[in-house]
């Protein structure tokens, strides 16, 4: 299990945490835009059911290759399956791979924010 994951997601620049009670989801956002969600779907959701997982935004050019390489990576749960992945947290995915995927998800969301917000977050460098 990835006990460090919640703290790591909260530590990303500008990250905010919220809990959606009716879905039983822990959601992570930057300026209101989701980049991660932790949940454990009910068993009725086939391959996702009963597995703790994190949904992450992902570059669509990478999703298929990631799913082929790691059995813990599935199409996003209850999200756009082209641009989101679900990472099962009860598998054997290396910590560094999960950290990299979380950082990628965060970066993909931050890159869509206005440049001044990126500078505020320290993710966009000033050009002189």
N, C-alpha and C positions, 0 to 999 in steps of 0.2 A: 504494500500500500504506500501511497505517496503522502505521508503526514505533513510534509513541508509545503505541499502545493498551495494551500489557501494563503499562507503567509507570503509565499513567493509571488502569487498573482497580485496580492494587495500592494506589494512593494514596487510594482512596475510604475513608471512615471505617470502620474495623474489617475491611477486606478482607483475606482470606487467600488465598494461591495454593497450589494443589496440582496434581500431574500424575498422571493416571490412565494408566499405561503401556499396559494392555491395550486401551484405547480410543484412545490417542494424543491425549488431550484435556488442555488446560490449563484447570483449573477455578478459579473465583473464588467465594469464599463469604464470608458474614458469619455468624459463630457457627454454622457448619455448614450454612447454607442457601445454595444456589446462586443466584447472580444473573448469572453469565456463564460461557461455555465457549468456548474457542478451539480449532478443529480444522480439518482438511482431509479431508473424507470421500473415500473411494475412488470411483473413476469408476462403480462399479456403482450408486451412489445417485442416478442420473438428474440432475436439475437442480442438486443439491448437489455432485455428484461432481467432484473435482479443484479445487474452489474453496476457498480459505481462507475461513473464516467465523467469526462470533461468534454464539452463541445468547444471547439476552437475554430476560428476563422482560418482559412487556408488558401493559398494560391491554387486555383483550379488546375494549373499545370503540374502541380505536385501531388494532388490527392490520390490519383490512381497508383502511382509508383509507391507512395507511402503505404497504401493498403496492401499492395503486393508484397512489400518487404516486411511489414509488421502485422501479424494477425490481430493485434490489439487495436488497430486503427480501422474504423468503419466509416461509412458515410455519416454525416451529421445526423444526430437524433433530433427529430422534430424541427429541423432547420433545412435551409437550402442545401441539398446534398452535393451540389456542384462546388460550393464555396465554403462549406463547413465540414469538419471531420469530428467524429466521436472517438475519443481515446478511452478504452476500457482500462480502469485503474486497478483491476485485480489480475492483470497479466504480468508479463515479464519485460515490458518496455523499459529500456535503460533511462535512468533519471535525466541524463544529459539530453537525450532525444526529446523527452517531454518538456524540459526547460526550453529547448530550441523552438519547439512547436508553439509553446505559450508566448515566447518572445516574438515569433513571426506573426501570430495572431494579433498581438498588441500593436506591432509595427504596421500591419495592414490597416488597422483601424485608425491609428494616429496619422498615417499618411493621407487619409481622406479629410482630416480636419484642416481648418484654415491655417495658413503659415504662421500667423501670430500666435495661435494656440500651440502649434508645434514648438515655437521658440519659448513660450511660457513653460512648457513641459521639459524643455532642454533637449528635445529630440531633433530640432532643426537648428543648424549652425548659421550664424549670421554671415552673410557674404559681404566682404568689404571691398 
